[in-house]
Amino acid sequence: DIVRATRGEVPLAAVVDTGRFDLAAASTSAGWIRELMGEHESETERFGITSHVFSRTAPFDAGRLWAIVTGDAPPLRSVLRSKGYAWVRQAPGLVLEWQAAGV
């Protein structure tokens, strides 16, 4: 069955205590057994996903930051997901929120 969600909300009775999960069957599945045997390969290993935290105490230059964000900048070509806060030298009282997904 498909349970429709609106803004992440679903009827609790549609997903809790439905009787559809069979622990005995699940515990004999190939994936479950591989996990128990320590043969798990994480998604980060399988797909070559890495993470990096960028931190600095100085504000960005607005023009240079805009050129990177709007241009075909090599530093951002391979970034799949990024988020955070920044500020620029030209507006020190303004906090910029950054969220991006996709390449």
N, C-alpha and C positions, 0 to 999 in steps of 0.2 A: 504494500500500500504506500501511496505517496501522501505524506503529511505536509500540508501547506503551512508555510510560516509567513507571518506579516511582521516585518521589522524584528525578526529573530524570535518572535513569540509563537509558541505552539501550545495546543491544549496538553496539559500534563498527562492526562489519561491516555493520550495517543502515543506517548513514548516511555512512560514509566509503568513497570509491573504489567507488561502486556503478555507475558508468557512466551514471547518469541525467542528469547535467548536460551539456548541449551548448553549449559556449562560442560556436560559430558561430551557432547559432539564437538564443541569448540576446542576443548583441551586435547582432542586427538587429531586436530587439523595439522597439516604440514607446516603452516606458518607458526602456529603455537609451539610445535615441537622444535622448530629451528630456533626460536627465541629461547626456549629452555636449555637448548644445547649450546647457547652462546654464539650462534651463527648469524646474529643480526648484523645487517649492513645498514647504517644510517643513511638517510636521504642526503645528508651533507657529503658523505663519502661517495655514494652512488652517483650523484649528479655534480659533484665538484663544487658544492656551495661553500662559500667562505663568508666571513663577516669581518667588519672593520669598524672601529670606533674612531671617529675624527673629533679631536678636541683642540681648541685653541683659546688663548686668552685675549687675543687682539681681534677687533671687528674686521669684517671683510670690507673691501672696497666695492661700492655698489656697482660701478661700471664693469669691473673685472668679473664680479659674481654674475651679473646679468649676461655677460658674454659667454660664460661657461654654461649657464642654464639654458640659454636660447640657441646656442650654436652647436655645431657638431664637435663637441669637445671630447678629445680622447679620454680625459679622466672619467667621464660619465658613460662612455659607450657600453661598458660591460656591467654596469650597475643595474641590477634587477629591481631592487627595492631599497629605498632610502627614506629616512625621516629624521626630524629633529628641529632644533631652534637655532637661529643665528641672528646676528645684528650687523649693521653696516656702519662704517665710520661716519657717513654723512647724516645719519639719523640715530644717534646713540640711545635715544629714549624709546625706540621702536623695536619690538621683538618680532622677528619673522618666523613663521612656522612653515616647515618644509615637509611635504609628503609626496613621494613619487613612486610609481610602480610601472614596470614594463621597460623594454629597451627600445 
